[in-house]
Amino acid sequence: MPTPSCLKLVDTLRQASQGLLSSLRRLLASMPGWLHNATTQAEVRVFILDRLYESLPRPPFTDAETDGIASRVYDYVWQRSASGQDLAVA
């Protein structure tokens, strides 16, 4: 049986992912050609990183883990956008 602290962490992560998804959708809606512009690509990358640093608890997440998660999220958003697909519903 999961401990109360484990359940709290899972809830925190769920809220963080849902918040990131919502805010990313709003951001990307305002920049339709973001894939074709290095400045907007950097803006999206920094946006993701900032949101994760704000929402992921320390501990247990380290800076290196947060950076890795941000890279994976950015890659996912890039691939979905490049293929014309919407971001998956959380």
mmCIF file as gemmi writes it, N, C-alpha and C atoms, coordinates in Angstrom:
data_model
loop_
_atom_site.group_PDB
_atom_site.id
_atom_site.type_symbol
_atom_site.label_atom_id
_atom_site.label_alt_id
_atom_site.label_comp_id
_atom_site.label_asym_id
_atom_site.label_entity_id
_atom_site.label_seq_id
_atom_site.pdbx_PDB_ins_code
_atom_site.Cartn_x
_atom_site.Cartn_y
_atom_site.Cartn_z
_atom_site.occupancy
_atom_site.B_iso_or_equiv
_atom_site.pdbx_formal_charge
_atom_site.auth_seq_id
_atom_site.auth_asym_id
_atom_site.pdbx_PDB_model_num
ATOM 1 N N . MET Axp A 1 ? 0.839 -1.181 0 1 0 ? 1 A 1
ATOM 2 C CA . MET Axp A 1 ? 0 0 0 1 0 ? 1 A 1
ATOM 3 C C . MET Axp A 1 ? 0.885 1.246 0 1 0 ? 1 A 1
ATOM 4 N N . PRO Axp A 2 ? 0.609 2.206 -0.903 1 0 ? 2 A 1
ATOM 5 C CA . PRO Axp A 2 ? 1.422 3.423 -0.968 1 0 ? 2 A 1
ATOM 6 C C . PRO Axp A 2 ? 1.295 4.246 0.316 1 0 ? 2 A 1
ATOM 7 N N . THR Axp A 3 ? 2.389 4.884 0.663 1 0 ? 3 A 1
ATOM 8 C CA . THR Axp A 3 ? 2.4 5.74 1.846 1 0 ? 3 A 1
ATOM 9 C C . THR Axp A 3 ? 1.717 7.066 1.533 1 0 ? 3 A 1
ATOM 10 N N . PRO Axp A 4 ? 1.263 7.785 2.564 1 0 ? 4 A 1
ATOM 11 C CA . PRO Axp A 4 ? 0.648 9.101 2.325 1 0 ? 4 A 1
ATOM 12 C C . PRO Axp A 4 ? 1.577 10.069 1.595 1 0 ? 4 A 1
ATOM 13 N N . SER Axp A 5 ? 2.878 10.026 1.905 1 0 ? 5 A 1
ATOM 14 C CA . SER Axp A 5 ? 3.81 10.933 1.222 1 0 ? 5 A 1
ATOM 15 C C . SER Axp A 5 ? 3.963 10.567 -0.249 1 0 ? 5 A 1
ATOM 16 N N . CYS Axp A 6 ? 3.902 9.281 -0.548 1 0 ? 6 A 1
ATOM 17 C CA . CYS Axp A 6 ? 3.972 8.826 -1.941 1 0 ? 6 A 1
ATOM 18 C C . CYS Axp A 6 ? 2.729 9.277 -2.701 1 0 ? 6 A 1
ATOM 19 N N . LEU Axp A 7 ? 1.574 9.137 -2.077 1 0 ? 7 A 1
ATOM 20 C CA . LEU Axp A 7 ? 0.324 9.578 -2.711 1 0 ? 7 A 1
ATOM 21 C C . LEU Axp A 7 ? 0.324 11.085 -2.941 1 0 ? 7 A 1
ATOM 22 N N . LYS Axp A 8 ? 0.882 11.835 -1.997 1 0 ? 8 A 1
ATOM 23 C CA . LYS Axp A 8 ? 0.962 13.29 -2.149 1 0 ? 8 A 1
ATOM 24 C C . LYS Axp A 8 ? 1.874 13.646 -3.325 1 0 ? 8 A 1
ATOM 25 N N . LEU Axp A 9 ? 2.993 12.941 -3.452 1 0 ? 9 A 1
ATOM 26 C CA . LEU Axp A 9 ? 3.911 13.188 -4.566 1 0 ? 9 A 1
ATOM 27 C C . LEU Axp A 9 ? 3.238 12.887 -5.899 1 0 ? 9 A 1
ATOM 28 N N . VAL Axp A 10 ? 2.518 11.788 -5.979 1 0 ? 10 A 1
ATOM 29 C CA . VAL Axp A 10 ? 1.811 11.428 -7.214 1 0 ? 10 A 1
ATOM 30 C C . VAL Axp A 10 ? 0.795 12.511 -7.561 1 0 ? 10 A 1
ATOM 31 N N . ASP Axp A 11 ? 0.065 13.005 -6.579 1 0 ? 11 A 1
ATOM 32 C CA . ASP Axp A 11 ? -0.912 14.063 -6.82 1 0 ? 11 A 1
ATOM 33 C C . ASP Axp A 11 ? -0.224 15.344 -7.288 1 0 ? 11 A 1
ATOM 34 N N . THR Axp A 12 ? 0.902 15.679 -6.679 1 0 ? 12 A 1
ATOM 35 C CA . THR Axp A 12 ? 1.668 16.866 -7.079 1 0 ? 12 A 1
ATOM 36 C C . THR Axp A 12 ? 2.134 16.738 -8.522 1 0 ? 12 A 1
ATOM 37 N N . LEU Axp A 13 ? 2.623 15.564 -8.895 1 0 ? 13 A 1
ATOM 38 C CA . LEU Axp A 13 ? 3.097 15.344 -10.266 1 0 ? 13 A 1
ATOM 39 C C . LEU Axp A 13 ? 1.947 15.401 -11.263 1 0 ? 13 A 1
ATOM 40 N N . ARG Axp A 14 ? 0.798 14.861 -10.886 1 0 ? 14 A 1
ATOM 41 C CA . ARG Axp A 14 ? -0.375 14.905 -11.763 1 0 ? 14 A 1
ATOM 42 C C . ARG Axp A 14 ? -0.798 16.361 -12.001 1 0 ? 14 A 1
ATOM 43 N N . GLN Axp A 15 ? -0.852 17.134 -10.942 1 0 ? 15 A 1
ATOM 44 C CA . GLN Axp A 15 ? -1.228 18.545 -11.079 1 0 ? 15 A 1
ATOM 45 C C . GLN Axp A 15 ? -0.206 19.307 -11.918 1 0 ? 15 A 1
ATOM 46 N N . ALA Axp A 16 ? 1.072 19.012 -11.708 1 0 ? 16 A 1
ATOM 47 C CA . ALA Axp A 16 ? 2.13 19.683 -12.471 1 0 ? 16 A 1
ATOM 48 C C . ALA Axp A 16 ? 2.021 19.369 -13.954 1 0 ? 16 A 1
ATOM 49 N N . SER Axp A 17 ? 1.771 18.108 -14.284 1 0 ? 17 A 1
ATOM 50 C CA . SER Axp A 17 ? 1.687 17.734 -15.703 1 0 ? 17 A 1
ATOM 51 C C . SER Axp A 17 ? 0.45 18.34 -16.355 1 0 ? 17 A 1
ATOM 52 N N . GLN Axp A 18 ? -0.657 18.363 -15.656 1 0 ? 18 A 1
ATOM 53 C CA . GLN Axp A 18 ? -1.877 18.952 -16.21 1 0 ? 18 A 1
ATOM 54 C C . GLN Axp A 18 ? -1.711 20.458 -16.396 1 0 ? 18 A 1
ATOM 55 N N . GLY Axp A 19 ? -1.075 21.114 -15.427 1 0 ? 19 A 1
ATOM 56 C CA . GLY Axp A 19 ? -0.826 22.55 -15.54 1 0 ? 19 A 1
ATOM 57 C C . GLY Axp A 19 ? 0.115 22.866 -16.695 1 0 ? 19 A 1
ATOM 58 N N . LEU Axp A 20 ? 1.158 22.064 -16.851 1 0 ? 20 A 1
ATOM 59 C CA . LEU Axp A 20 ? 2.104 22.275 -17.945 1 0 ? 20 A 1
ATOM 60 C C . LEU Axp A 20 ? 1.416 22.083 -19.288 1 0 ? 20 A 1
ATOM 61 N N . LEU Axp A 21 ? 0.606 21.06 -19.404 1 0 ? 21 A 1
ATOM 62 C CA . LEU Axp A 21 ? -0.108 20.804 -20.658 1 0 ? 21 A 1
ATOM 63 C C . LEU Axp A 21 ? -1.025 21.979 -21.01 1 0 ? 21 A 1
ATOM 64 N N . SER Axp A 22 ? -1.783 22.455 -20.05 1 0 ? 22 A 1
ATOM 65 C CA . SER Axp A 22 ? -2.697 23.584 -20.305 1 0 ? 22 A 1
ATOM 66 C C . SER Axp A 22 ? -1.939 24.838 -20.708 1 0 ? 22 A 1
ATOM 67 N N . SER Axp A 23 ? -0.877 25.128 -19.986 1 0 ? 23 A 1
ATOM 68 C CA . SER Axp A 23 ? -0.128 26.348 -20.299 1 0 ? 23 A 1
ATOM 69 C C . SER Axp A 23 ? 0.616 26.225 -21.628 1 0 ? 23 A 1
ATOM 70 N N . LEU Axp A 24 ? 1.084 25.029 -21.966 1 0 ? 24 A 1
ATOM 71 C CA . LEU Axp A 24 ? 1.736 24.831 -23.265 1 0 ? 24 A 1
ATOM 72 C C . LEU Axp A 24 ? 0.742 25.019 -24.409 1 0 ? 24 A 1
ATOM 73 N N . ARG Axp A 25 ? -0.45 24.51 -24.247 1 0 ? 25 A 1
ATOM 74 C CA . ARG Axp A 25 ? -1.469 24.701 -25.288 1 0 ? 25 A 1
ATOM 75 C C . ARG Axp A 25 ? -1.739 26.181 -25.526 1 0 ? 25 A 1
ATOM 76 N N . ARG Axp A 26 ? -1.859 26.941 -24.452 1 0 ? 26 A 1
ATOM 77 C CA . ARG Axp A 26 ? -2.098 28.392 -24.595 1 0 ? 26 A 1
ATOM 78 C C . ARG Axp A 26 ? -0.921 29.071 -25.279 1 0 ? 26 A 1
ATOM 79 N N . LEU Axp A 27 ? 0.288 28.721 -24.864 1 0 ? 27 A 1
ATOM 80 C CA . LEU Axp A 27 ? 1.485 29.325 -25.445 1 0 ? 27 A 1
ATOM 81 C C . LEU Axp A 27 ? 1.579 29.015 -26.936 1 0 ? 27 A 1
ATOM 82 N N . LEU Axp A 28 ? 1.423 27.748 -27.293 1 0 ? 28 A 1
ATOM 83 C CA . LEU Axp A 28 ? 1.577 27.346 -28.694 1 0 ? 28 A 1
ATOM 84 C C . LEU Axp A 28 ? 0.463 27.9 -29.579 1 0 ? 28 A 1
ATOM 85 N N . ALA Axp A 29 ? -0.712 28.124 -29.024 1 0 ? 29 A 1
ATOM 86 C CA . ALA Axp A 29 ? -1.808 28.71 -29.801 1 0 ? 29 A 1
ATOM 87 C C . ALA Axp A 29 ? -1.456 30.13 -30.236 1 0 ? 29 A 1
ATOM 88 N N . SER Axp A 30 ? -0.622 30.798 -29.458 1 0 ? 30 A 1
ATOM 89 C CA . SER Axp A 30 ? -0.256 32.179 -29.783 1 0 ? 30 A 1
ATOM 90 C C . SER Axp A 30 ? 0.961 32.274 -30.704 1 0 ? 30 A 1
ATOM 91 N N . MET Axp A 31 ? 1.556 31.136 -31.056 1 0 ? 31 A 1
ATOM 92 C CA . MET Axp A 31 ? 2.73 31.147 -31.937 1 0 ? 31 A 1
ATOM 93 C C . MET Axp A 31 ? 2.667 29.979 -32.917 1 0 ? 31 A 1
ATOM 94 N N . PRO Axp A 32 ? 1.787 30.087 -33.926 1 0 ? 32 A 1
ATOM 95 C CA . PRO Axp A 32 ? 1.565 28.966 -34.849 1 0 ? 32 A 1
ATOM 96 C C . PRO Axp A 32 ? 2.802 28.507 -35.623 1 0 ? 32 A 1
ATOM 97 N N . GLY Axp A 33 ? 3.745 29.357 -35.915 1 0 ? 33 A 1
ATOM 98 C CA . GLY Axp A 33 ? 4.92 28.958 -36.684 1 0 ? 33 A 1
ATOM 99 C C . GLY Axp A 33 ? 6.153 28.74 -35.831 1 0 ? 33 A 1
ATOM 100 N N . TRP Axp A 34 ? 5.978 28.347 -34.596 1 0 ? 34 A 1
ATOM 101 C CA . TRP Axp A 34 ? 7.108 28.275 -33.674 1 0 ? 34 A 1
ATOM 102 C C . TRP Axp A 34 ? 8.195 27.303 -34.118 1 0 ? 34 A 1
ATOM 103 N N . LEU Axp A 35 ? 7.851 26.3 -34.878 1 0 ? 35 A 1
ATOM 104 C CA . LEU Axp A 35 ? 8.843 25.316 -35.321 1 0 ? 35 A 1
ATOM 105 C C . LEU Axp A 35 ? 9.844 25.89 -36.326 1 0 ? 35 A 1
ATOM 106 N N . HIS Axp A 36 ? 9.499 26.997 -36.949 1 0 ? 36 A 1
ATOM 107 C CA . HIS Axp A 36 ? 10.315 27.571 -38.022 1 0 ? 36 A 1
ATOM 108 C C . HIS Axp A 36 ? 11.133 28.773 -37.579 1 0 ? 36 A 1
ATOM 109 N N . ASN Axp A 37 ? 11.183 29.012 -36.278 1 0 ? 37 A 1
ATOM 110 C CA . ASN Axp A 37 ? 11.853 30.203 -35.774 1 0 ? 37 A 1
ATOM 111 C C . ASN Axp A 37 ? 12.668 29.826 -34.542 1 0 ? 37 A 1
ATOM 112 N N . ALA Axp A 38 ? 13.964 30.039 -34.602 1 0 ? 38 A 1
ATOM 113 C CA . ALA Axp A 38 ? 14.845 29.665 -33.491 1 0 ? 38 A 1
ATOM 114 C C . ALA Axp A 38 ? 14.492 30.395 -32.199 1 0 ? 38 A 1
ATOM 115 N N . THR Axp A 39 ? 14.046 31.637 -32.315 1 0 ? 39 A 1
ATOM 116 C CA . THR Axp A 39 ? 13.695 32.402 -31.123 1 0 ? 39 A 1
ATOM 117 C C . THR Axp A 39 ? 12.49 31.808 -30.416 1 0 ? 39 A 1
ATOM 118 N N . THR Axp A 40 ? 11.456 31.449 -31.177 1 0 ? 40 A 1
ATOM 119 C CA . THR Axp A 40 ? 10.272 30.869 -30.541 1 0 ? 40 A 1
ATOM 120 C C . THR Axp A 40 ? 10.539 29.449 -30.054 1 0 ? 40 A 1
ATOM 121 N N . GLN Axp A 41 ? 11.415 28.726 -30.739 1 0 ? 41 A 1
ATOM 122 C CA . GLN Axp A 41 ? 11.805 27.402 -30.253 1 0 ? 41 A 1
ATOM 123 C C . GLN Axp A 41 ? 12.468 27.524 -28.875 1 0 ? 41 A 1
ATOM 124 N N . ALA Axp A 42 ? 13.359 28.487 -28.758 1 0 ? 42 A 1
ATOM 125 C CA . ALA Axp A 42 ? 14.033 28.716 -27.473 1 0 ? 42 A 1
ATOM 126 C C . ALA Axp A 42 ? 13.027 29.154 -26.41 1 0 ? 42 A 1
ATOM 127 N N . GLU Axp A 43 ? 12.058 29.976 -26.802 1 0 ? 43 A 1
ATOM 128 C CA . GLU Axp A 43 ? 11.037 30.424 -25.861 1 0 ? 43 A 1
ATOM 129 C C . GLU Axp A 43 ? 10.23 29.237 -25.321 1 0 ? 43 A 1
ATOM 130 N N . VAL Axp A 44 ? 9.875 28.307 -26.189 1 0 ? 44 A 1
ATOM 131 C CA . VAL Axp A 44 ? 9.124 27.119 -25.766 1 0 ? 44 A 1
ATOM 132 C C . VAL Axp A 44 ? 9.986 26.26 -24.845 1 0 ? 44 A 1
ATOM 133 N N . ARG Axp A 45 ? 11.245 26.077 -25.198 1 0 ? 45 A 1
ATOM 134 C CA . ARG Axp A 45 ? 12.151 25.265 -24.372 1 0 ? 45 A 1
ATOM 135 C C . ARG Axp A 45 ? 12.303 25.868 -22.97 1 0 ? 45 A 1
ATOM 136 N N . VAL Axp A 46 ? 12.518 27.169 -22.896 1 0 ? 46 A 1
ATOM 137 C CA . VAL Axp A 46 ? 12.672 27.852 -21.608 1 0 ? 46 A 1
ATOM 138 C C . VAL Axp A 46 ? 11.355 27.831 -20.825 1 0 ? 46 A 1
ATOM 139 N N . PHE Axp A 47 ? 10.25 27.997 -21.516 1 0 ? 47 A 1
ATOM 140 C CA . PHE Axp A 47 ? 8.938 27.941 -20.883 1 0 ? 47 A 1
ATOM 141 C C . PHE Axp A 47 ? 8.737 26.596 -20.175 1 0 ? 47 A 1
ATOM 142 N N . ILE Axp A 48 ? 9.052 25.517 -20.857 1 0 ? 48 A 1
ATOM 143 C CA . ILE Axp A 48 ? 8.91 24.174 -20.28 1 0 ? 48 A 1
ATOM 144 C C . ILE Axp A 48 ? 9.824 24.025 -19.069 1 0 ? 48 A 1
ATOM 145 N N . LEU Axp A 49 ? 11.061 24.42 -19.225 1 0 ? 49 A 1
ATOM 146 C CA . LEU Axp A 49 ? 12.024 24.301 -18.141 1 0 ? 49 A 1
ATOM 147 C C . LEU Axp A 49 ? 11.59 25.115 -16.924 1 0 ? 49 A 1
ATOM 148 N N . ASP Axp A 50 ? 11.167 26.347 -17.149 1 0 ? 50 A 1
ATOM 149 C CA . ASP Axp A 50 ? 10.706 27.196 -16.042 1 0 ? 50 A 1
ATOM 150 C C . ASP Axp A 50 ? 9.536 26.568 -15.306 1 0 ? 50 A 1
ATOM 151 N N . ARG Axp A 51 ? 8.561 26.061 -16.053 1 0 ? 51 A 1
ATOM 152 C CA . ARG Axp A 51 ? 7.371 25.47 -15.419 1 0 ? 51 A 1
ATOM 153 C C . ARG Axp A 51 ? 7.739 24.238 -14.603 1 0 ? 51 A 1
ATOM 154 N N . LEU Axp A 52 ? 8.667 23.433 -15.123 1 0 ? 52 A 1
ATOM 155 C CA . LEU Axp A 52 ? 9.073 22.241 -14.378 1 0 ? 52 A 1
ATOM 156 C C . LEU Axp A 52 ? 9.853 22.599 -13.121 1 0 ? 52 A 1
ATOM 157 N N . TYR Axp A 53 ? 10.715 23.612 -13.21 1 0 ? 53 A 1
ATOM 158 C CA . TYR Axp A 53 ? 11.442 24.035 -12.01 1 0 ? 53 A 1
ATOM 159 C C . TYR Axp A 53 ? 10.489 24.597 -10.96 1 0 ? 53 A 1
ATOM 160 N N . GLU Axp A 54 ? 9.405 25.224 -11.39 1 0 ? 54 A 1
ATOM 161 C CA . GLU Axp A 54 ? 8.409 25.749 -10.454 1 0 ? 54 A 1
ATOM 162 C C . GLU Axp A 54 ? 7.571 24.652 -9.824 1 0 ? 54 A 1
ATOM 163 N N . SER Axp A 55 ? 7.297 23.586 -10.561 1 0 ? 55 A 1
ATOM 164 C CA . SER Axp A 55 ? 6.295 22.627 -10.109 1 0 ? 55 A 1
ATOM 165 C C . SER Axp A 55 ? 6.834 21.299 -9.575 1 0 ? 55 A 1
ATOM 166 N N . LEU Axp A 56 ? 8.03 20.895 -9.962 1 0 ? 56 A 1
ATOM 167 C CA . LEU Axp A 56 ? 8.552 19.618 -9.47 1 0 ? 56 A 1
ATOM 168 C C . LEU Axp A 56 ? 9.202 19.815 -8.101 1 0 ? 56 A 1
ATOM 169 N N . PRO Axp A 57 ? 8.831 18.993 -7.142 1 0 ? 57 A 1
ATOM 170 C CA . PRO Axp A 57 ? 9.371 19.159 -5.783 1 0 ? 57 A 1
ATOM 171 C C . PRO Axp A 57 ? 10.839 18.756 -5.689 1 0 ? 57 A 1
ATOM 172 N N . ARG Axp A 58 ? 11.541 19.493 -4.831 1 0 ? 58 A 1
ATOM 173 C CA . ARG Axp A 58 ? 12.946 19.221 -4.537 1 0 ? 58 A 1
ATOM 174 C C . ARG Axp A 58 ? 13.085 19.014 -3.054 1 0 ? 58 A 1
ATOM 175 N N . PRO Axp A 59 ? 13.596 17.913 -2.573 1 0 ? 59 A 1
ATOM 176 C CA . PRO Axp A 59 ? 13.673 16.649 -3.272 1 0 ? 59 A 1
ATOM 177 C C . PRO Axp A 59 ? 12.282 16.105 -3.558 1 0 ? 59 A 1
ATOM 178 N N . PRO Axp A 60 ? 12.132 15.104 -4.319 1 0 ? 60 A 1
ATOM 179 C CA . PRO Axp A 60 ? 13.123 14.136 -4.774 1 0 ? 60 A 1
ATOM 180 C C . PRO Axp A 60 ? 13.779 14.482 -6.107 1 0 ? 60 A 1
ATOM 181 N N . PHE Axp A 61 ? 13.299 15.487 -6.851 1 0 ? 61 A 1
ATOM 182 C CA . PHE Axp A 61 ? 13.856 15.748 -8.177 1 0 ? 61 A 1
ATOM 183 C C . PHE Axp A 61 ? 15.086 16.634 -8.083 1 0 ? 61 A 1
ATOM 184 N N . THR Axp A 62 ? 16.13 16.234 -8.808 1 0 ? 62 A 1
ATOM 185 C CA . THR Axp A 62 ? 17.36 17.022 -8.883 1 0 ? 62 A 1
ATOM 186 C C . THR Axp A 62 ? 17.284 17.938 -10.103 1 0 ? 62 A 1
ATOM 187 N N . ASP Axp A 63 ? 18.22 18.875 -10.177 1 0 ? 63 A 1
ATOM 188 C CA . ASP Axp A 63 ? 18.284 19.751 -11.349 1 0 ? 63 A 1
ATOM 189 C C . ASP Axp A 63 ? 18.53 18.93 -12.618 1 0 ? 63 A 1
ATOM 190 N N . ALA Axp A 64 ? 19.399 17.939 -12.532 1 0 ? 64 A 1
ATOM 191 C CA . ALA Axp A 64 ? 19.702 17.113 -13.71 1 0 ? 64 A 1
ATOM 192 C C . ALA Axp A 64 ? 18.46 16.345 -14.168 1 0 ? 64 A 1
ATOM 193 N N . GLU Axp A 65 ? 17.698 15.819 -13.228 1 0 ? 65 A 1
ATOM 194 C CA . GLU Axp A 65 ? 16.47 15.104 -13.589 1 0 ? 65 A 1
ATOM 195 C C . GLU Axp A 65 ? 15.452 16.053 -14.212 1 0 ? 65 A 1
ATOM 196 N N . THR Axp A 66 ? 15.333 17.249 -13.652 1 0 ? 66 A 1
ATOM 197 C CA . THR Axp A 66 ? 14.398 18.235 -14.193 1 0 ? 66 A 1
ATOM 198 C C . THR Axp A 66 ? 14.802 18.641 -15.602 1 0 ? 66 A 1
ATOM 199 N N . ASP Axp A 67 ? 16.093 18.84 -15.83 1 0 ? 67 A 1
ATOM 200 C CA . ASP Axp A 67 ? 16.57 19.178 -17.173 1 0 ? 67 A 1
ATOM 201 C C . ASP Axp A 67 ? 16.263 18.048 -18.161 1 0 ? 67 A 1
ATOM 202 N N . GLY Axp A 68 ? 16.46 16.807 -17.737 1 0 ? 68 A 1
ATOM 203 C CA . GLY Axp A 68 ? 16.167 15.664 -18.603 1 0 ? 68 A 1
ATOM 204 C C . GLY Axp A 68 ? 14.687 15.561 -18.931 1 0 ? 68 A 1
ATOM 205 N N . ILE Axp A 69 ? 13.847 15.777 -17.937 1 0 ? 69 A 1
ATOM 206 C CA . ILE Axp A 69 ? 12.4 15.754 -18.163 1 0 ? 69 A 1
ATOM 207 C C . ILE Axp A 69 ? 12.004 16.867 -19.123 1 0 ? 69 A 1
ATOM 208 N N . ALA Axp A 70 ? 12.58 18.05 -18.939 1 0 ? 70 A 1
ATOM 209 C CA . ALA Axp A 70 ? 12.276 19.18 -19.826 1 0 ? 70 A 1
ATOM 210 C C . ALA Axp A 70 ? 12.651 18.852 -21.271 1 0 ? 70 A 1
ATOM 211 N N . SER Axp A 71 ? 13.778 18.21 -21.468 1 0 ? 71 A 1
ATOM 212 C CA . SER Axp A 71 ? 14.192 17.828 -22.83 1 0 ? 71 A 1
ATOM 213 C C . SER Axp A 71 ? 13.217 16.838 -23.448 1 0 ? 71 A 1
ATOM 214 N N . ARG Axp A 72 ? 12.776 15.87 -22.663 1 0 ? 72 A 1
ATOM 215 C CA . ARG Axp A 72 ? 11.824 14.879 -23.18 1 0 ? 72 A 1
ATOM 216 C C . ARG Axp A 72 ? 10.474 15.524 -23.497 1 0 ? 72 A 1
ATOM 217 N N . VAL Axp A 73 ? 10.03 16.442 -22.648 1 0 ? 73 A 1
ATOM 218 C CA . VAL Axp A 73 ? 8.76 17.138 -22.907 1 0 ? 73 A 1
ATOM 219 C C . VAL Axp A 73 ? 8.888 17.978 -24.171 1 0 ? 73 A 1
ATOM 220 N N . TYR Axp A 74 ? 9.991 18.707 -24.307 1 0 ? 74 A 1
ATOM 221 C CA . TYR Axp A 74 ? 10.198 19.533 -25.5 1 0 ? 74 A 1
ATOM 222 C C . TYR Axp A 74 ? 10.202 18.669 -26.757 1 0 ? 74 A 1
ATOM 223 N N . ASP Axp A 75 ? 10.908 17.548 -26.725 1 0 ? 75 A 1
ATOM 224 C CA . ASP Axp A 75 ? 10.945 16.647 -27.882 1 0 ? 75 A 1
ATOM 225 C C . ASP Axp A 75 ? 9.545 16.151 -28.238 1 0 ? 75 A 1
ATOM 226 N N . TYR Axp A 76 ? 8.76 15.818 -27.231 1 0 ? 76 A 1
ATOM 227 C CA . TYR Axp A 76 ? 7.384 15.359 -27.451 1 0 ? 76 A 1
ATOM 228 C C . TYR Axp A 76 ? 6.544 16.467 -28.1 1 0 ? 76 A 1
ATOM 229 N N . VAL Axp A 77 ? 6.642 17.67 -27.561 1 0 ? 77 A 1
ATOM 230 C CA . VAL Axp A 77 ? 5.88 18.798 -28.097 1 0 ? 77 A 1
ATOM 231 C C . VAL Axp A 77 ? 6.318 19.087 -29.531 1 0 ? 77 A 1
ATOM 232 N N . TRP Axp A 78 ? 7.61 19.044 -29.78 1 0 ? 78 A 1
ATOM 233 C CA . TRP Axp A 78 ? 8.141 19.274 -31.128 1 0 ? 78 A 1
ATOM 234 C C . TRP Axp A 78 ? 7.569 18.244 -32.109 1 0 ? 78 A 1
ATOM 235 N N . GLN Axp A 79 ? 7.652 16.972 -31.742 1 0 ? 79 A 1
ATOM 236 C CA . GLN Axp A 79 ? 7.178 15.912 -32.631 1 0 ? 79 A 1
ATOM 237 C C . GLN Axp A 79 ? 5.686 16.031 -32.902 1 0 ? 79 A 1
ATOM 238 N N . ARG Axp A 80 ? 4.905 16.296 -31.869 1 0 ? 80 A 1
ATOM 239 C CA . ARG Axp A 80 ? 3.448 16.428 -32.046 1 0 ? 80 A 1
ATOM 240 C C . ARG Axp A 80 ? 3.139 17.636 -32.936 1 0 ? 80 A 1
ATOM 241 N N . SER Axp A 81 ? 3.815 18.737 -32.704 1 0 ? 81 A 1
ATOM 242 C CA . SER Axp A 81 ? 3.578 19.938 -33.504 1 0 ? 81 A 1
ATOM 243 C C . SER Axp A 81 ? 4.005 19.736 -34.949 1 0 ? 81 A 1
ATOM 244 N N . ALA Axp A 82 ? 5.156 19.122 -35.159 1 0 ? 82 A 1
ATOM 245 C CA . ALA Axp A 82 ? 5.67 18.896 -36.512 1 0 ? 82 A 1
ATOM 246 C C . ALA Axp A 82 ? 4.76 17.971 -37.319 1 0 ? 82 A 1
ATOM 247 N N . SER Axp A 83 ? 4.098 17.051 -36.631 1 0 ? 83 A 1
ATOM 248 C CA . SER Axp A 83 ? 3.21 16.131 -37.34 1 0 ? 83 A 1
ATOM 249 C C . SER Axp A 83 ? 1.777 16.653 -37.425 1 0 ? 83 A 1
ATOM 250 N N . GLY Axp A 84 ? 1.538 17.851 -36.885 1 0 ? 84 A 1
ATOM 251 C CA . GLY Axp A 84 ? 0.216 18.462 -36.96 1 0 ? 84 A 1
ATOM 252 C C . GLY Axp A 84 ? -0.767 17.918 -35.94 1 0 ? 84 A 1
ATOM 253 N N . GLN Axp A 85 ? -0.277 17.182 -34.963 1 0 ? 85 A 1
ATOM 254 C CA . GLN Axp A 85 ? -1.148 16.613 -33.946 1 0 ? 85 A 1
ATOM 255 C C . GLN Axp A 85 ? -1.246 17.534 -32.738 1 0 ? 85 A 1
ATOM 256 N N . ASP Axp A 86 ? -2.4 17.485 -32.082 1 0 ? 86 A 1
ATOM 257 C CA . ASP Axp A 86 ? -2.591 18.223 -30.84 1 0 ? 86 A 1
ATOM 258 C C . ASP Axp A 86 ? -1.825 17.509 -29.736 1 0 ? 86 A 1
ATOM 259 N N . LEU Axp A 87 ? -1.534 18.228 -28.667 1 0 ? 87 A 1
ATOM 260 C CA . LEU Axp A 87 ? -0.9 17.591 -27.517 1 0 ? 87 A 1
ATOM 261 C C . LEU Axp A 87 ? -1.91 16.657 -26.866 1 0 ? 87 A 1
ATOM 262 N N . ALA Axp A 88 ? -1.442 15.517 -26.401 1 0 ? 88 A 1
ATOM 263 C CA . ALA Axp A 88 ? -2.331 14.519 -25.793 1 0 ? 88 A 1
ATOM 264 C C . ALA Axp A 88 ? -3.001 15.091 -24.558 1 0 ? 88 A 1
ATOM 265 N N . VAL Axp A 89 ? -4.186 14.609 -24.292 1 0 ? 89 A 1
ATOM 266 C CA . VAL Axp A 89 ? -4.934 15.039 -23.117 1 0 ? 89 A 1
ATOM 267 C C . VAL Axp A 89 ? -4.373 14.338 -21.897 1 0 ? 89 A 1
ATOM 268 N N . ALA Axp A 90 ? -4.128 15.108 -20.843 1 0 ? 90 A 1
ATOM 269 C CA . ALA Axp A 90 ? -3.586 14.532 -19.602 1 0 ? 90 A 1
ATOM 270 C C . ALA Axp A 90 ? -4.68 13.885 -18.792 1 0 ? 90 A 1
